[in-house]
Each structure stands twice: as structure tokens, then as C-alpha cells.
């Protein structure tokens, strides 16, 4: 019995097994990132359904009394900052693929700053909205949208920041020149994580465009 256990441990430590586990790990990062986008898609779809349903029914003409709207100046600022954050995340990931690690880190930290600025403005906007949460159908859906957007910005910015922190840790653990580009398992996992993060921010840029048009332009 003890020989069987020893042999099983030896088999699990072969190069083929390690390569298989690495491919499975990277594949799980890819799948997890896409599932995360799928979850957010359902969340945004529920919000859009509520918006258009209440707008089309307009019971008691209480959808949007007096055409009240959230402050467009805040909307443009938040939307622009989110697009800039997405641009930094995507361009940084592309520069990393080309070997420019310093450019990735610079774009990433700019993205973290713009993401935090968008988060601050989204919260501060509550002090400027000219309505109460339950005063109309538009007001109710806007408050729901803003809460979702706060959670989204926090999640996306945190994900971006953790990739930068992981890059710093890789340099300490692996050493050498540009360890993020090596074939070490940790470096491969890092690059897969960065790709999923950039893909998520690209999705947020598209979703933010639709939601910005719904709540600030239409």
C-alpha cells in the first residue's frame, strides 16, 4: 500500500503532469474571466429590462416627471474616465505582449488612478442628483444603475491593481530581466490573468456606452 502511494506521488510530479496542470490552470483563468463577463451581462440585462419596461409603460406618467435627469456633467466625466481606464488596461496588455513591461506598468497605474477617480465621482454624484430614489421610475432605475456601477468600478480597478502588484512580486520572486515574459509557470499564469482583466475592461467600455446613453442622453 505504501509503495502504491509513493508511486502515485511520483507520477503526479512528472513534466507531463506539470504541463497538463499548467494548461488547465491557464484555461480556468480564461474560462473564469469569460464567466465573470457573462454574470455581468445578465446583471446589466436585468437593469436594461427594468429601464425600458418602466419607460414604455409609464404608469401614471411617473416614469420621468418634468424630464428630470441625473447631472450630465457627472455622467460625461464618469463615462470618460471609465473609457480611459479600459483604454489603459487594453493598451497595457498589448504592450506587455510586445515585451514592453514598463509601458504595461505605466498604463496600469494610470488606469488605477482614473478608475479611482471614476469611483469617487460616481459616489459624489449622489450629492447632486435632483430627485429622491423612489420619486419616479427613472430615479429608481438610476439609483440601481449607480450602485451597480460602483461595484463594477471597484471590481475592475481592483483586478487591474492586483495584476500590477503581481508583476512586482514576480520580479522579487524570479529575478532577472523582465521575468513577466518568461516561460515560468507563474509568469504564464500572470499573463493569462492580465489578458482576462483587459478583456473584462473592454466589455465594461461597451456596457458603459449603452448605460451612459440610457441614463444621460435618452
For each residue, the residues with C-beta under 8 A, 3 or more apart:
1: 4 5
2: 5 6
3: 6 7
4: 1 7 8
5: 1 2 8 9
6: 2 3 9 10
7: 3 4 10 11
8: 4 5 11 12
9: 5 6 12 13
10: 6 7 13 14
11: 7 8 14 17
12: 8 9 17
13: 9 10 17 18
14: 10 11 17 18
15: 18 19
16: 19 20
17: 11 12 13 14 20 21
18: 13 14 15 21 22 185
19: 15 16 22 23
20: 16 17 23 24
21: 17 18 24 25
22: 18 19 25 26 185 188 189
23: 19 20 26 27
24: 20 21 27 28
25: 21 22 28 29 185 189
26: 22 23 29 30 188 189 192
27: 23 24 30 31
28: 24 25 31 32
29: 25 26 32 33 189 192 193 196
30: 26 27 33 34 192 195 196
31: 27 28 34 35
32: 28 29 35 36 196
33: 29 30 36 37 195 196 197 199 200
34: 30 31 37 38 196 199
35: 31 32 38 39
36: 32 33 39 40 196 200
37: 33 34 40 41 199 200 203
38: 34 35 41 42
39: 35 36 42 43
40: 36 37 43 44 152 203 204 207
41: 37 38 44 45 203 207
42: 38 39 45 46
43: 39 40 46 47 148
44: 40 41 47 48 148 207 210 211
45: 41 42 48 49
46: 42 43 49 50
47: 43 44 50 51 141 144 145 148 211
48: 44 45 51 52 210 211 214
49: 45 46 52 53
50: 46 47 53 54 141 144
51: 47 48 54 55 141 145 214 215
52: 48 49 55 56
53: 49 50 56 57
54: 50 51 57 58 63 137 138 140 141
55: 51 52 58 63 64 137 138
56: 52 53
57: 53 54 63
58: 54 55 61 62 63 137
59: 62 63 137
60:
61: 58 65
62: 58 59 65 136 137
63: 54 55 57 58 59 136 137 138
64: 55 67 68 69 136 137 138
65: 61 62 68 135 136
66:
67: 64
68: 64 65 130 131 136 138 139
69: 64 72 138 215 216
70: 74 75 125 129 142 215 216
71: 74 75 125 128 129 130
72: 69 75 76 216
73: 76 77
74: 70 71 77 78 121 122 124 125 128
75: 70 71 72 78 79 212 215 216
76: 72 73 79 80 216
77: 73 74 80 81 118 121
78: 74 75 81 82 118 121 122 125 149
79: 75 76 82 83 208 209 212 216
80: 76 77 83 84
81: 77 78 84 85 114 115 117 118 121
82: 78 79 85 86 114 115 118 153 204 205 208
83: 79 80 86 87 205 208
84: 80 81 87 88 110 111 114
85: 81 82 88 89 111 114 115 118 156 157 160 201
86: 82 83 89 90 201 202 204 205
87: 83 84 90 91 205
88: 84 85 91 92 107 108 110 111 114
89: 85 86 92 93 107 108 111 156 160 197 198 201 202
90: 86 87 93 94 198 201 202
91: 87 88 94 95 107
92: 88 89 95 96 103 104 105 106 107 108 111 194 198
93: 89 90 96 97 104 194 195 197 198
94: 90 91 97 98
95: 91 92 98 100 103 104 107
96: 92 93 99 100 101 103 104 180 181 191 194
97: 93 94 191
98: 94 95
99: 96 178 181
100: 95 96 103 104
101: 96 104 105 167 178 180 181
102: 105 106
103: 92 95 96 100 106 107
104: 92 93 95 96 100 101 107 108 167 180 194
105: 92 101 102 108 109 164 167
106: 92 102 103 109 110
107: 88 89 91 92 95 103 104 110 111
108: 88 89 92 104 105 111 112 160 161 163 164
109: 105 106 112 113 164
110: 84 88 106 107 113 114
111: 84 85 88 89 92 107 108 114 115 157 160 201
112: 108 109 115 116 157 160 161 164
113: 109 110 116 117
114: 81 82 84 85 88 110 111 117 118
115: 81 82 85 111 112 118 119 153 156 157 160
116: 112 113 119 120 157
117: 81 113 114 120 121
118: 77 78 81 82 85 114 115 121 122 153
119: 115 116 122 123 150 153 154 157
120: 116 117 123 124
121: 74 77 78 81 117 118 124 125
122: 74 78 118 119 125 146 149 150 153
123: 119 120 126 150
124: 74 120 121 127 128
125: 70 71 74 78 121 122 128 129 146
126: 123 129 146
127: 124
128: 71 74 124 125
129: 70 71 125 126 139 142
130: 68 71
131: 68 135 136 138 139
132: 135 139
133: 139 140 143
134: 139 140
135: 65 131 132 139
136: 62 63 64 65 68 131 139 140
137: 54 55 58 59 62 63 64 140 141
138: 54 55 63 64 68 69 131 141 142 215
139: 68 129 131 132 133 134 135 136 142 143
140: 54 133 134 136 137 143 144
141: 47 50 51 54 137 138 144 145 215
142: 70 129 138 139 145 146 215
143: 133 139 140 146 147
144: 47 50 140 141 147 148
145: 47 51 141 142 148 149 211 214 215
146: 122 125 126 142 143 149 150
147: 143 144 150 151
148: 43 44 47 144 145 151 152
149: 78 122 145 146 152 153 208 211
150: 119 122 123 146 147 153 154
151: 147 148 154 155
152: 40 148 149 155 156 204
153: 82 115 118 119 122 149 150 156 157
154: 119 150 151 157 158
155: 151 152 158 159
156: 85 89 115 152 153 159 160 197 200 201 204
157: 85 111 112 115 116 119 153 154 160 161
158: 154 155 161 162
159: 155 156 162 163 197 200
160: 85 89 108 111 112 115 156 157 163 164 197 201
161: 108 112 157 158 164 165
162: 158 159 165 166
163: 108 159 160 166 167 190 193 194 197
164: 105 108 109 112 160 161 167 168
165: 161 162 168 169
166: 162 163 169 170 190 193
167: 101 104 105 163 164 170 171 180 190
168: 164 165 171 172
169: 165 166 172 173
170: 166 167 173 174 179 180 186 187 190
171: 167 168 174 175 179 180
172: 168 169 175
173: 169 170 179 186
174: 170 171 179 182 184 186 187
175: 171 172 179
176: 179 182
177:
178: 99 101 181 182
179: 170 171 173 174 175 176 182 184 187
180: 96 101 104 167 170 171 187 190 191
181: 96 99 101 178 187 191
182: 174 176 178 179 187
183: 187 188
184: 174 179 187 188
185: 18 22 25 188 189
186: 170 173 174 189 190
187: 170 174 179 180 181 182 183 184 190 191
188: 22 26 183 184 185 191 192
189: 22 25 26 29 185 186 192 193
190: 163 166 167 170 180 186 187 193 194
191: 96 97 180 181 187 188 194 195
192: 26 29 30 188 189 195 196
193: 29 163 166 189 190 196 197
194: 92 93 96 104 163 190 191 197 198
195: 30 33 93 191 192 198 199
196: 29 30 32 33 34 36 192 193 199 200
197: 33 89 93 156 159 160 163 193 194 200 201
198: 89 90 92 93 194 195 201 202
199: 33 34 37 195 196 202 203
200: 33 36 37 156 159 196 197 203 204
201: 85 86 89 90 111 156 160 197 198 204 205
202: 86 89 90 198 199 205 206
203: 37 40 41 199 200 206 207
204: 40 82 86 152 156 200 201 207 208
205: 82 83 86 87 201 202 208 209
206: 202 203 209 210
207: 40 41 44 203 204 210 211
208: 79 82 83 149 204 205 211 212
209: 79 205 206 212 213
210: 44 48 206 207 213 214
211: 44 47 48 145 149 207 208 214 215
212: 75 79 208 209 215 216 217
213: 209 210 216 217 218
214: 48 51 145 210 211 217 218
215: 51 69 70 75 138 141 142 145 211 212 218
216: 69 70 72 75 76 79 212 213
217: 212 213 214
218: 213 214 215
